[in-house]
Amino acid sequence: MRFKVTGIGVVVVALAGIACSDRIQPVPAAPLMQSAAPPSGPLTCDFKSLSQLASHYFGGPEAKAMRDLISQMQAAGAFSVTAKDRGFDVMAHIAANVKAGNTDVADASSLTNGLLACMFSAAADLPATFPEDFTIATNPADSGGYEVRGGGSDLTGPVLSRPLNAPFSGVGPSGTNTWPGILSGNAAPARVLVYGEPGALPLTYEWRVVPRSTQFSPPAIVGVCLDANANATSLLSESSVGLLPFADAAFLPPCSGIAMQSWSSQFASRMARWGMALFGPPSLSATTFLNPGGLAGSTGGIHSVFGPQVVASVTLTFTVQPTDVTVNQIITPPVVVLVTAAGTTTPVPNVTITLTSVNNNGTPAVLQGTLTKTTDATGTVTFNDLSEAKTGAYTLVANGTVNGRPAIGVPQTTSIRFNVRP
């Protein structure tokens, strides 16, 4: 299907794309329309086929411009930096066409797969299942997402799921960071295709990136539209990673009042507040939305399904206990505390742990060293410079707080007794 888009930097959303019937229905885990499955078997780079697909998907002068970009890819050679950069340029035009209402999902999916076959040779960079099915991501009628970020001409805002004026999920840089900034540690051209579709379970969303090996530093923020205040003991979880450090999805529309309810009631609740949005899409600037925009987590990589997980309380465990030492001698091996969701082995990151010590009578002692640290992605924290100033028998007491989630209970725990000799 030929479809004309007048400019990559202009976002056009047809009124039909934000109709009430589209926005209050349960978000599907499968396409709303019959679409072609991705080709089976290995896919190889074929510039001639790419040009034909570009002619079919794009219209008028834009089709010629895309063929010219593909010719530049071929001249530079498959898998070269130039081939990658021009390939992302074509994908950015696909993204603009999707926003403008181009429903030719079969060609959009095939074209994207064909571009990737000429851009990346390493399996670690390609989608885990390749060729990939991009039909939901590129279908304006579905609640998918498809955007390119990181290049000088790429859009700079967060990547949001559709409909763009009532997104359920999104991905963006944290704070004042930028896409080029968080992608700068990746191989040239340091650009990324971010695409997604609703997860199979309610209140989940599956985001993926190409190159699949992309790392975000500082971490990216992934959010879902779940009221972070009403769900005060929830953390965002990524299925292939686990619980993520809590963050606020400030780039999502206000999710106040949206608790863990069905998709349909969730979107009905949002539409009751955002009915006026039907008259036109709002700006996608992060400043458009009020905190808290939703429940979010920070992650250094994106590979799978994101969704909320209730963590009513956590358990602190001394996995490496203190040992007997002499006065002012550093305790070795270093003391280690593990934080897990209560009743599970799931590690909890971003928990601030503070250690104190008491003697046999329960009187506070003089514990020296770095006494407050924050758990890493494995839920552990290591105290490697602890010592005691006086002789005696002591125990360590660990207290903590889940950063950003003070409603999550953190019962203190006590170590075994250790002796400090002269």
Sequence and secondary structure as in RCSB ss.txt:
>XXXX:A:sequence
MRFKVTGIGVVVVALAGIACSDRIQPVPAAPLMQSAAPPSGPLTCDFKSLSQLASHYFGGPEAKAMRDLISQMQA
AGAFSVTAKDRGFDVMAHIAANVKAGNTDVADASSLTNGLLACMFSAAADLPATFPEDFTIATNPADSGGYEVRG
GGSDLTGPVLSRPLNAPFSGVGPSGTNTWPGILSGNAAPARVLVYGEPGALPLTYEWRVVPRSTQFSPPAIVGVC
LDANANATSLLSESSVGLLPFADAAFLPPCSGIAMQSWSSQFASRMARWGMALFGPPSLSATTFLNPGGLAGSTG
GIHSVFGPQVVASVTLTFTVQPTDVTVNQIITPPVVVLVTAAGTTTPVPNVTITLTSVNNNGTPAVLQGTLTKTT
DATGTVTFNDLSEAKTGAYTLVANGTVNGRPAIGVPQTTSIRFNVRP
>XXXX:A:secstr
     S TT     GGGG HHHHHS   SS SS       S     HHHHHHHHHHHS HHHHHHHHHHHHHHHH
H TTSHHHHHHHHHHHHHHHHHHHHT   HHHHHHHHHHHHHHH  STTTS SSSS   TTTT TTSS EEEEES
STTS  S EE SSTTS SEEEEE TT  HHHHHTTSSTT  EEEEEEE SSTT EEEEEESTT   SS EEEEES
  TTTTTTEEEEETTTEE  EEE TTS   TT  S  HHHHHHHHHHHHGGGGGS     GGGS S   EEEEES
   SEEEEEE  BEEEEEEE    EETT   SS EEEEEEETTS  B  SEEEEEEEEETTS B  EES  EEE 
 TTSEEEE S EESS EEEEEEEEEEETT TTSB   EE   EEEE 
